[in-house]
């Protein structure tokens, strides 16, 4: 272990391996993203280019570039970890957005794969769909978001669940700004927690404004209220940026 860096060790521990067939793709760049949260979760980013040119517009051919992300999200042991898992996906998409902007790759397709530890009913699925990603399995079988069909396996608890998603996004896909999608997803989790606590609209407002008697909620009162939710309220930070 003496010669292994912490970053490489984190990737090895999370069992991340992205294998590229050299006859079809060459690796142009490789990056690692550390989430710096629970369990030292990480993601790999590979910028690859096709070896065999693709025919474009029936005349010209080009060597297609693709961005591939491989990751292993935190397992949802309970609902309190939903915001942490969502924040991990936010970090991936934010990193992708920065990489594409810095390298002028806005017209490059993106593939997300790995161990997502979630289902089509989860917040992560809805968040990625809001950012223009589609499930390759759904596309292949012409399923919709409401079709809960999958190839099953058993997780470490012995429960039957769907195999992990392979997400695709084409560059011509119209998407809403990432920060807006993040805010909607984060507030969706807060709404779910409030409903889970059986709070109606008025009780929820009173809960969030704490001791403030005004007809408004201050940021400090909002943060104090979040601390009473199970999980890590700090994960909501990106909505401020």
Secondary structure as GFF3:
##gff-version 3
##sequence-region A 1 241
A	DSSP	alpha_helix	6	13	.	.	.	ID=ss1
A	DSSP	beta_strand	25	34	.	.	.	ID=ss2
A	DSSP	three_ten_helix	38	40	.	.	.	ID=ss3
A	DSSP	beta_strand	42	50	.	.	.	ID=ss4
A	DSSP	beta_strand	54	56	.	.	.	ID=ss5
A	DSSP	beta_strand	60	62	.	.	.	ID=ss6
A	DSSP	beta_strand	65	72	.	.	.	ID=ss7
A	DSSP	three_ten_helix	79	81	.	.	.	ID=ss8
A	DSSP	alpha_helix	82	102	.	.	.	ID=ss9
A	DSSP	beta_strand	109	115	.	.	.	ID=ss10
A	DSSP	alpha_helix	123	130	.	.	.	ID=ss11
A	DSSP	beta_strand	134	135	.	.	.	ID=ss12
A	DSSP	alpha_helix	136	141	.	.	.	ID=ss13
A	DSSP	beta_strand	152	154	.	.	.	ID=ss14
A	DSSP	beta_strand	160	162	.	.	.	ID=ss15
A	DSSP	beta_strand	167	169	.	.	.	ID=ss16
A	DSSP	alpha_helix	178	196	.	.	.	ID=ss17
A	DSSP	alpha_helix	201	209	.	.	.	ID=ss18
A	DSSP	alpha_helix	219	226	.	.	.	ID=ss19
A	DSSP	three_ten_helix	233	240	.	.	.	ID=ss20
###
